[in-house]
């Protein structure tokens, strides 16, 4: 009888454990952006131009920005309050800067970054040497469904088994 009670209790705890798991924790997202040929490229000097980097609210975006052009550039984004100069470099000796951006739920959306002297147009619609940071909206936690009913049923079953066993 005791073994059945312990087995029932273990089943209930196991079934209920997903309800006590917290949300996924924030991540460090490491990306390299290369200024080459008066364009921002993702990863390498030949990577995708005008890159969009997608992260989640709460993530820390850790950018390594390399300039292989013989001209100076900037890494600018109004939303995150960044306007960092990047001195001229070369393929053999790139200039490197590091930019860390910590996000939260209020940053949800797509935010353009650009080089001041090598882009034009209004903020968010610039052309030329541009890219974007997309802070993806997090989906709300799932509404309890079958899992919650299964847990309630398992708890009820465990109590019923224990009640029957105590009467004998």
C-alpha positions in Angstrom: 0.0 0.0 0.0 2.8 2.4 0.9 4.5 1.6 -2.4 1.4 2.4 -4.4 1.0 5.7 -2.5 4.6 6.7 -3.1 4.2 5.7 -6.8 1.1 7.9 -7.1 2.8 10.8 -5.4 5.8 10.5 -7.8 3.5 10.4 -10.8 1.7 13.5 -9.7 4.9 15.4 -9.1 6.3 14.3 -12.5 3.1 15.2 -14.3 2.9 18.6 -12.6 6.6 19.5 -13.1 6.1 21.4 -16.5 3.8 23.8 -14.7 6.7 25.0 -12.5 9.3 25.6 -15.2 10.1 29.2 -15.7 10.4 31.1 -19.0 13.5 30.6 -21.1 16.3 32.8 -19.9 17.9 35.6 -21.9 20.7 34.7 -24.3 24.0 36.3 -25.3 23.8 36.6 -29.1 27.2 37.1 -30.7 27.3 38.5 -34.3 30.0 40.0 -36.5 29.2 42.8 -38.9 31.8 43.8 -41.5 31.9 47.2 -43.2 33.2 46.4 -46.7 32.6 48.1 -50.0 30.5 50.8 -48.3 28.0 48.1 -47.1 27.4 46.3 -43.8 27.8 42.6 -44.3 26.8 39.8 -41.9 29.7 37.6 -40.7 32.2 38.2 -43.4 33.1 40.8 -46.0 31.2 38.7 -48.6 28.2 37.9 -46.3 24.7 39.2 -46.8 24.4 43.0 -47.2 21.9 45.1 -45.2 21.7 42.3 -42.6 18.8 41.9 -40.2 19.8 40.4 -36.9 16.9 38.9 -34.9 17.0 38.5 -31.2 14.4 38.1 -28.4 13.5 40.7 -25.7 15.9 40.3 -22.8 18.8 39.1 -25.0 22.2 40.8 -25.1 23.4 41.4 -28.6 27.2 41.4 -28.7 28.4 42.9 -31.9 31.9 42.7 -33.3 32.1 45.3 -36.0 35.0 45.3 -38.4 35.9 47.9 -40.9 37.9 46.7 -43.9 37.3 49.8 -46.0 39.9 52.5 -46.4 37.3 55.0 -45.3 35.9 55.8 -41.8 32.3 54.7 -41.0 29.9 54.9 -38.0 27.6 52.4 -36.4 24.6 54.4 -35.6 21.1 53.5 -34.3 18.8 56.1 -32.6 16.6 53.5 -30.8 19.5 52.1 -28.8 21.3 55.5 -28.5 24.5 54.4 -30.3 26.7 56.5 -32.7 30.1 54.9 -32.6 32.9 55.9 -35.1 34.8 53.2 -36.8 38.2 54.3 -38.1 39.5 53.3 -41.6 41.0 49.8 -41.8 42.0 47.2 -44.4 41.4 43.6 -45.2 44.8 42.8 -43.7 44.3 45.0 -40.7 40.6 45.7 -40.0 39.6 48.2 -37.4 37.4 46.5 -34.8 34.9 47.9 -32.3 32.5 46.1 -30.0 29.0 47.2 -29.3 26.7 45.5 -26.7 23.0 46.1 -26.8 20.7 44.8 -23.9 17.1 44.5 -24.9 13.8 44.3 -23.1 10.1 43.9 -24.0 9.9 47.7 -24.8 12.4 47.2 -27.6 10.1 44.9 -29.6 10.2 45.9 -33.3 12.7 46.4 -36.0 15.3 49.1 -35.6 17.6 50.2 -38.4 21.3 50.9 -38.0 23.4 52.8 -40.5 26.6 54.6 -41.3 26.1 58.3 -41.1 28.2 59.5 -44.0 27.3 56.5 -46.3 23.5 56.4 -46.0 20.6 58.7 -46.6 16.9 59.1 -46.0 14.8 59.4 -42.8 15.4 57.2 -39.8 14.0 53.7 -40.3 13.9 54.1 -44.1 17.6 54.9 -44.8 19.3 53.4 -47.9 22.9 52.8 -48.5 25.1 51.4 -45.7 22.3 50.0 -43.5 21.1 47.0 -41.5 18.5 46.2 -38.9 18.1 44.7 -35.4 14.8 42.9 -35.0 13.7 42.3 -31.5 11.1 39.6 -31.9 8.0 39.8 -29.8 7.8 37.0 -27.4 4.7 34.9 -27.6 2.6 34.8 -24.4 2.8 31.7 -22.3 0.5 29.0 -23.5 -2.9 28.7 -22.0 -3.2 25.6 -19.9 -4.9 23.0 -21.9 -4.7 19.2 -21.9 -1.6 19.1 -19.7 -3.4 21.0 -16.9 -6.4 18.7 -17.1 -4.1 15.7 -17.0 -2.4 17.0 -13.9 -5.7 17.7 -12.2 -6.9 14.2 -13.2 -3.7 12.6 -11.9 -4.0 14.4 -8.6 -7.6 13.3 -8.2 -6.8 9.7 -9.1 -3.9 9.7 -6.6 -6.3 10.9 -3.8 -8.9 8.4 -4.8 -6.4 5.5 -4.7 -5.1 6.7 -1.3 -8.7 7.0 0.1 -9.6 3.5 -1.1 -6.4 2.0 0.3 -7.0 3.7 3.7 -10.5 2.2 4.0 -9.2 -1.4 3.6 
